[in-house]
Amino acid sequence: MGEQDPGGGRKTAKATKKAPGGAAPGGGKEAVKKGVGTKKAAGGKKAAAAKKATAKKVTAKKAIAKKPVVAPAKASAAVKGASTVRTVGAKPSTALVRRARRINRELAEVYPYAHPELDFDNSFQLLVATVLSAQTTDLRVNQTTPALFAKYPTPEDLAGANPEEVEEILRPCGFFRAKTKSVMGLSKALVENHGGEVPGRLEELVKLPGVGRKTAFVVLGNAFGRPGITVDTHFQRLVRRWQWTEQTDPDKIEAEVAALFPKSDWTDLSHHVIWHGRRICHARKPACGACPIAPLCPAYGEGETDPEKAKKLLKYEKGGLPGQRLKPPQAYLDAGGKPAPPLGAG
Ligand code: SF4
């Protein structure tokens, strides 16, 4: 449990020293230290206790990796007890960096098949699908875009389309008039300013009509392999629950979270966090009792803690249900994930 310590080893050691009775609530490390330090005075007894504590720590670590459903009320209390919240603009503490990276590592084990949940075959399709995904689900977009891209496969085709026909196709996505304007507008800009190609640079992407940083990072990260953090509604909610940042402005959230991770982790990190938000850590009722990272979460208990009730809240493949993509990557199917049904089929 020592590695679940949100305040880092040093902080735990200090707090533990002061704790009455010398118990080490979150600290296998402290127990080991104590065992070594008192070796002469207490002999083998203390050393044995230290060994036991270390063994416990290893067992707990294995349990998280192998068994994704846990309800660790005590561990979460320990996380809650140690504040690692940054003041605005301050450099993140080592403890916060460690805890954040640990959460991302655990999430990588929970969602090894995480991927963008929009179906796309090229950067143009991903750009259009991302713009369409505003205020609706990726599932609904995936059910809509096959007809759109079959009729208008290139920016030239979509730029020269009859708006009313595009509106009809986009109707299931909601806000279909505004979305038609956006995707036709950005297609025109691609044709006029970029030779019909999607630019691979942030500065150029955000100049396209209807394209903000969030959309640009989705495209850069997933169509161009350039690292980016996607701050959507799930990402905002989860990183605040985990106390990675106190910011509410997406650009500031992006900057503060970016400072916790190496650039090479940014795209996968975004997938992990968003997938967790969609499947387990919901806005209204997070499934805490079925959450594999509960031991690391300062917000454990905000949602349902009863394991059986929490299990019923799980979505997509975690709840045994189809995913959002009609054409998911093979890794997802290999892990037991199911493709989403086409429009009108369910
Ligand atoms: S479901 Fe969310 S709030 Fe609950 S323990 Fe998991 S990450 Fe924390």
Residues whose N, C-alpha, C, O or C-beta is under 5 A from the ligand:
A	BS01	SF4	I280 C281 P286 A287 C288 C291 A294 C297 A299 Y300 G301 E302
